[in-house]
Amino acid sequence: MMHPDDRPLLEVSGLRKSFDLSKPFINRLIERSERQFVKAVDGVDFTIQRGQTLSLVGESGCGKSTVAKLIMGLSRPSGGSIRFEGTELADQPAGKPAQLRRRMQMIFQDPYASLNPRWRVARIIAEPMKSFATHPDPGKRRKEVDRLLEFVGLSAADGDKFPHEFSGGQRQRISIARAISTKPEFLVCDEPTSALDVSVQAQILNLMRELQRELGLTYLFISHDLAVVNYISDWIGVMYLGRLVELAPAAEIFAKPQHPYTRLLLDTVPDISMVNRDMDRPAGEVPNPITPPPGCHFHPRCVHADARCKAQMPDFIASATGHARCHAVQEGRLSPIAERAALRGAV
């Protein structure tokens, strides 16, 4: 039997979410049109071990933020399983069970929109403690708020101010203080640095790594910036049109990317050596998610696609370095990348 400490903290299996984009019934009747659905998340599988960081990356609209909302109970999945420490959450109402939801918190992308502008900072940070009754006494609750403010690099006096009195980086520190106020074990970070300047991004990322070391936190990190995920991740999952196309340790993703889409993302990272200048890159735009291409969704943009790619969806198969959803990878049809990866790492 597996020891409880060896079991993944979070297990996601076959996760799906569809949104109904159909026109009203009368319009469909007149136009003789059918209902339309978009599969925002289409069968996603991954696990996260305690104390580690899994990052989901991909272009806008690939479904990574929807995965975050499904895990946090902000949206109900259409199918699949979400197990936190062995407890199924996919069929639970929002916020339930409370004893587990207290241990799962979220940091949002916009540090201003996620803070109530009418509340002072002390009340914002104290609200989760009050809701979950972790600090029933108001005096002790305020002392904990002051401690958390200093812990994230602000001062206790900042608790009496309003969110608009802070910079973007300071607001995100307030959001982090609120997120850790209930002493969670798991944080979902939905692009927490994308709205910040580069220098401020580094400060927030350093703070998050420090919190992970000191508090033993586990992260699901959502981002489109590969430089950010390279700095903070243990594992990286690459998503495309609702599907996870590659999942591997961060070092393997950057040294030996398997899926053509992963290679595309890496080749768009600024590279002063210009070693990738003459490479054949996938062309075209992301397909319409309402009517995605059959087979592999990436095949219209892939230079390695063949008839099988256009007709049959590839399985998510494990290899020596991770998982990849690609016929060309499984058949060994991709060109070697070791030399190019070595050149990139030498710069």
C-alpha positions in Angstrom: 0.0 0.0 0.0 1.3 3.5 -0.9 2.3 5.6 2.1 0.1 8.8 2.4 3.2 11.0 2.1 4.1 9.3 -1.2 0.7 9.9 -2.8 0.4 13.0 -5.1 -1.2 15.9 -3.4 -3.4 16.6 -6.5 -4.5 14.0 -9.1 -6.4 15.2 -12.2 -7.7 12.5 -14.5 -9.8 12.9 -17.7 -10.8 16.5 -16.8 -13.2 18.0 -19.3 -15.2 21.2 -19.5 -17.5 22.3 -22.3 -19.3 25.6 -22.7 -22.6 25.9 -24.6 -22.3 28.7 -27.2 -25.5 28.0 -28.9 -27.9 30.7 -30.1 -31.4 30.9 -28.5 -33.8 28.1 -29.4 -35.9 30.3 -31.6 -32.9 31.5 -33.6 -31.7 27.9 -34.1 -35.2 26.9 -35.2 -35.4 29.7 -37.8 -31.9 29.3 -39.1 -32.1 25.5 -38.8 -28.8 25.4 -37.0 -27.5 23.0 -34.4 -26.2 23.7 -30.9 -22.6 24.7 -30.6 -20.2 23.7 -27.8 -16.6 24.6 -27.2 -14.4 22.0 -25.4 -12.3 24.3 -23.3 -10.7 21.4 -21.5 -10.6 18.0 -23.3 -9.4 15.1 -21.2 -6.5 16.5 -19.2 -4.4 14.2 -16.9 -1.6 15.2 -14.5 -0.5 14.8 -10.9 1.4 17.1 -8.6 3.6 15.9 -5.8 3.9 17.7 -2.4 6.2 20.6 -2.4 6.6 20.7 -6.2 5.5 23.1 -8.9 3.7 22.1 -12.1 3.3 24.9 -14.7 0.8 24.8 -17.5 1.8 26.9 -20.5 0.2 27.6 -23.9 -1.3 30.3 -26.0 -4.3 32.3 -24.9 -7.4 30.2 -25.1 -5.7 26.8 -24.7 -7.7 26.1 -21.5 -5.0 26.5 -18.9 -6.9 29.1 -16.8 -10.1 27.0 -17.1 -8.2 24.1 -15.5 -7.2 26.3 -12.6 -10.9 27.4 -12.1 -12.1 23.8 -12.2 -9.6 22.7 -9.6 -10.6 25.6 -7.3 -14.3 24.9 -7.7 -15.0 28.2 -9.4 -16.5 26.2 -12.3 -18.0 22.7 -12.4 -16.3 20.2 -14.7 -18.3 18.4 -17.4 -16.4 15.2 -16.6 -13.3 13.7 -15.1 -11.8 13.5 -11.7 -10.1 16.0 -9.3 -8.7 14.3 -6.2 -7.0 16.3 -3.5 -5.2 14.1 -1.0 -7.4 11.3 -2.2 -10.7 13.2 -1.8 -12.8 13.6 -4.9 -13.7 17.3 -5.5 -15.2 17.2 -9.1 -18.7 16.5 -7.8 -18.6 18.8 -4.8 -20.4 22.1 -4.5 -18.4 25.3 -4.6 -16.3 25.7 -1.5 -17.0 22.2 -0.2 -15.7 20.4 1.7 -14.5 23.4 3.7 -11.8 21.6 5.6 -10.0 20.9 2.2 -10.9 24.1 0.5 -9.1 26.0 3.3 -5.9 24.2 2.3 -6.4 25.3 -1.4 -6.0 29.0 -2.3 -5.6 31.0 -5.5 -3.6 34.0 -6.6 -5.2 35.8 -9.5 -3.7 37.5 -12.6 -4.9 41.0 -11.9 -3.8 42.1 -8.4 -6.1 45.1 -8.4 -9.3 43.5 -9.8 -9.0 40.7 -7.3 -8.9 43.0 -4.3 -12.0 44.7 -3.0 -11.4 48.5 -3.5 -13.8 49.4 -0.7 -12.0 47.4 1.9 -8.8 48.2 3.8 -5.9 45.8 3.3 -6.2 44.4 6.8 -9.8 43.4 6.2 -9.0 41.9 2.8 -6.3 39.6 4.3 -8.4 38.8 7.4 -11.5 37.8 5.5 -10.3 34.2 4.7 -9.3 33.7 8.3 -12.7 34.9 9.4 -14.6 32.7 6.9 -12.7 29.5 7.8 -12.6 30.4 11.5 -8.9 29.9 11.8 -8.5 33.0 14.0 -11.9 33.7 15.7 -10.5 36.4 18.0 -10.3 39.8 16.3 -7.2 40.9 18.2 -5.3 37.8 17.3 -6.6 38.0 13.7 -5.1 41.5 13.3 -1.8 40.4 14.8 -1.7 37.6 12.2 -2.5 40.1 9.4 0.4 42.3 10.6 2.7 39.4 10.6 1.7 38.3 7.1 2.2 41.8 5.7 5.7 41.9 7.0 6.3 38.3 5.8 5.6 39.3 2.2 7.8 42.5 2.4 5.2 45.1 3.4 4.7 46.8 6.8 2.0 46.3 9.4 0.9 50.0 8.9 -0.1 49.1 5.3 -3.1 47.2 6.7 -4.9 50.5 7.2 -4.6 51.6 3.6 -6.7 50.8 0.5 -5.6 48.8 -2.5 -5.4 51.9 -4.8 -2.6 53.3 -2.6 -0.2 50.6 -3.7 1.8 49.7 -6.8 1.0 46.6 -8.9 3.8 44.6 -7.3 2.7 45.6 -3.8 -0.9 44.6 -4.6 0.2 41.2 -5.7 2.1 40.9 -2.4 -1.2 41.6 -0.6 -2.9 39.0 -2.7 -0.2 36.5 -1.7 -0.6 37.4 1.9 -4.4 36.8 1.6 -3.8 33.5 -0.1 -1.5 32.1 2.6 -3.6 33.5 5.5 -5.4 30.2 6.0 -2.1 28.3 6.0 -2.8 26.4 2.8 -0.7 23.6 1.4 -1.7 24.1 -2.3 -1.8 27.4 -4.3 -3.1 27.9 -7.8 -1.3 30.8 -9.4 -3.1 32.1 -12.5 -0.5 34.2 -14.3 0.4 36.1 -11.1 3.2 38.1 -12.8 1.8 38.8 -16.3 0.4 42.2 -15.3 3.7 43.4 -13.7 6.9 44.9 -15.0 9.8 42.6 -15.5 11.8 43.8 -12.5 8.7 43.4 -10.3 8.0 40.0 -11.7 11.4 38.8 -10.5 10.6 40.1 -7.0 7.3 38.3 -6.9 8.8 35.0 -8.2 11.6 35.2 -5.7 9.0 35.7 -2.9 7.0 32.7 -4.2 10.0 30.5 -4.2 10.9 31.6 -0.7 7.4 30.9 0.5 7.5 27.5 -1.1 10.8 26.7 0.8 9.6 28.0 4.2 6.0 26.8 4.1 6.3 23.7 2.0 3.8 24.9 -0.5 2.7 23.0 -3.7 2.0 25.2 -6.7 0.0 24.9 -9.9 1.4 27.8 -11.9 -0.4 29.1 -15.0 1.6 31.1 -17.5 2.4 31.8 -21.1 5.9 33.0 -20.4 8.4 30.2 -20.7 11.2 32.2 -19.0 9.0 32.5 -15.9 8.1 28.8 -15.8 11.7 27.8 -16.3 12.6 29.7 -13.2 9.9 28.3 -10.9 8.8 24.9 -12.3 9.7 21.3 -11.4 7.3 20.0 -14.1 5.8 21.7 -17.2 2.6 20.8 -19.0 2.0 22.2 -22.5 -1.6 22.7 -23.6 -3.1 23.3 -27.0 -6.8 23.7 -27.7 -7.9 22.1 -24.4 -5.5 19.1 -24.6 -2.3 18.5 -22.8 0.2 17.7 -25.6 3.3 17.3 -23.5 4.1 16.8 -19.8 7.7 16.4 -18.6 10.2 17.7 -16.0 11.2 21.3 -16.7 14.8 20.4 -17.5 13.6 17.9 -20.1 11.2 20.4 -21.7 13.9 22.9 -22.3 16.7 20.5 -23.2 14.8 17.9 -25.3 11.2 19.1 -26.2 9.3 16.4 -27.9 6.0 17.8 -29.3 6.3 20.2 -32.3 4.1 22.7 -30.5 6.5 22.7 -27.5 9.4 23.3 -29.9 7.4 26.2 -31.4 6.9 27.8 -28.0 10.6 27.4 -27.2 11.7 28.8 -30.5 9.7 32.0 -29.8 11.8 32.8 -26.7 14.3 35.6 -27.5 17.6 34.1 -28.5 20.6 36.5 -29.2 22.5 33.7 -30.9 19.8 33.5 -33.6 20.6 29.7 -34.0 17.0 29.1 -34.8 16.8 31.8 -37.5 16.4 29.4 -40.5 14.3 26.8 -38.9 11.0 25.6 -40.4 8.3 26.9 -38.0 4.7 25.9 -37.9 2.6 28.4 -39.8 -1.0 29.6 -39.5 -3.3 30.7 -36.7 -4.9 28.7 -33.8 -8.0 27.0 -35.3 -11.5 27.9 -34.2 -12.0 26.0 -30.9 -15.7 25.5 -31.7 -14.8 23.5 -34.8 -11.3 22.2 -34.1 -9.5 20.1 -36.7 -10.1 16.3 -36.5 -7.3 14.0 -35.3 -4.4 16.0 -33.8 -5.6 19.6 -33.3 -2.1 20.9 -34.2 -1.8 19.1 -37.6 -2.8 22.2 -39.8 0.2 24.1 -38.4 2.7 21.1 -38.1 5.3 20.5 -40.8 5.5 16.8 -39.6 1.8 16.0 -40.0 0.8 13.1 -42.2 -2.5 11.4 -43.0 -2.7 9.6 -39.7 -2.3 13.0 -37.8 -5.2 14.4 -39.7 -7.6 11.5 -39.0 -6.6 10.0 -35.6 -6.2 11.7 -32.3 -2.9 10.6 -30.8 -2.8 9.0 -27.3 -1.0 10.7 -24.4 1.8 8.1 -24.2 4.6 8.0 -21.6 8.3 7.9 -22.7 11.6 7.9 -21.0 11.5 11.7 -20.5 7.7 12.4 -20.0 4.4 12.2 -21.9 3.7 13.4 -25.4 0.5 13.4 -27.5 2.0 13.2 -31.0 2.1 10.5 -33.7 5.4 11.8 -35.1 7.0 11.5 -31.7 5.7 8.0 -31.2 6.8 6.9 -34.7 10.3 8.6 -34.4 9.7 11.0 -37.4 10.9 14.2 -35.7 14.3 15.6 -36.5 17.1 15.5 -33.8 17.1 18.5 -31.5 20.1 17.8 -29.3 22.5 20.1 -31.2 20.0 23.0 -31.3 19.3 22.6 -27.6 23.0 22.5 -26.8 23.5 25.7 -28.8 20.6 27.4 -27.0 22.0 26.4 -23.6 25.5 27.6 -24.4 24.3 31.2 -24.9 
